[in-house]
Amino acid sequence: MNATDIGLLITGYFLILIIISLLTGRKSDNETFFTGNRKSPWYVVSIGMIGASLSGVTFISVPGWVNASQFTYLQMVLGFALGYFVIANLLLPLYYRLNLTSIYTYLENRFGEWTYQSGSLLFIVSRTIGASARLYLMASVLQLAVADAFNIPFVVTVFATIILIWLYTFRSGIKTIIWTDTLQTVLLITAVVVTIFYIAGELNLNFKELVSTISESGYSKIWIWDDWAAPNHFLKQFFAGMFTTIVMTGLDQDMMQKNLTCKNLKEAKKNMYWYGFAFLPVNLLFLSLGALLFIYAAHIGMEMPARADDLYPTLALNGYLPASVSVFFILGLVAAAYSSADSALTSLTTSFSLDILKVAKMTEKQARRTRYKVHIGFSLLIGIIIIVFRMLNRDSIIDTIYILAGYTYGPLLGLFAFGLFTKFQIKDKWVPLVVIIPPLITGVLDYNAQNWFGFSFGYEKLILNGLITFTMLLLIKKRA
């Protein structure tokens, strides 16, 4: 496919999203933007959340990650499943009982204003960086596939990408996202299946032979039991996966805002169970694709790209795969990237508007005007951070996201755990300091772990960070 064809394909795709936005955005108000009027069918939310969780990072980075980590990522995915069970039975009942729109309102009810603001700002920092990292992948592929052919600078590509998101989210927010994410999830998974089907045909493999080829390759190793010092030891990754899910889904306004659009708690729990159940086979599908991409690249004698994340785009966009597969790759990638970025932008607008600017206390007109300004502000901020990611040139974005999550979501884990599992009150004004210190301590320990303790920290830094936060909250508890 040439750059013009790809550009037209993406334009047509966005026209569909804008049409969905117009259909769902009729008679919309602030309640529609923030909660979708709490009328979303649970199965639609569940399908859409799969795409939002996977994002362009999974679509590009997980297959590329196979070369370095094989299938060990499934150890984390098993932990994800347990995390979703905890969310469904511990956090969702709490959020529905309190009838929350922003989940960080719980911290205000439990501890006070300073804790509430601290929790909300932790999410805003975490999600802004995470959304930027995910959208960076999309912008990079658009640059490679379209913009370079017309000598368009990367900066222009980035902001054109963000403007397109803004166009279909600014009016009705989460109500539109629920439906666009569902479409995007279907396109995302279809793209992976079509690519696997084509490669299997080129390698003359039936289904049984396909499974055998992947399992006998050097990419299919799942379990790491023998080296406790390794960052991907099973126990480390399993529990890191469980706590990562709890914080990046259950304590994340982006993901919970979708759940809270369901009609009631029963339907929200259904959504969480089915969504969690689907995550294992879907990620296995992506890892299998990764193994096949490396096998196929070796089969055709293609030189491996310098960055592992570039393997799938290189095969799809440089003539190694047929145009029909390239079409699905482009649609899948765009769907994957935007299903995460659009909901992130909506949730950031929601959290900043409700938690920081208190728009609930404004008139409908004032709140709408403020919401529009916040939406534009976060769009510009995400664009700037994407430029920074381009300058850093990280090899694997998914690795970067989980590392960042360990530092930014860890204090949130500690705050919510302290609120749920103790009855103590705390000195509220000390909390901003408390949530800053644990990431600094964790960073020092992580940097020196090999020299001091003889092993390296992996993604379990999230647990360590949360534990330090919990301990510090004990130090500032009030006397009975």
RAMO-V307416 format. One record per run of one state. SS is the DSSP state (A for helix, B for strand, O for the rest). FROM is the first residue (numbers start at 1). LEN is the number of residues. If there is no record, write none. Layout:
ss from len
SS FROM LEN
SS FROM LEN
//
This chain:
ss from len
O 1 2
A 3 22
O 25 5
A 30 9
O 39 1
B 40 1
O 41 1
A 42 28
O 70 3
A 73 25
O 98 7
A 105 6
O 111 2
A 113 33
O 146 1
A 147 4
O 151 3
A 154 16
O 170 4
A 174 29
O 203 4
A 207 10
O 217 17
A 234 17
O 251 2
A 253 7
O 260 2
B 262 1
O 263 2
A 265 35
O 300 10
A 310 8
O 318 5
A 323 34
O 357 2
A 359 3
O 362 2
A 364 29
O 393 4
A 397 12
O 409 1
A 410 12
O 422 4
B 426 1
O 427 1
A 428 26
O 454 7
A 461 15
O 476 1
B 477 1
O 478 3
//
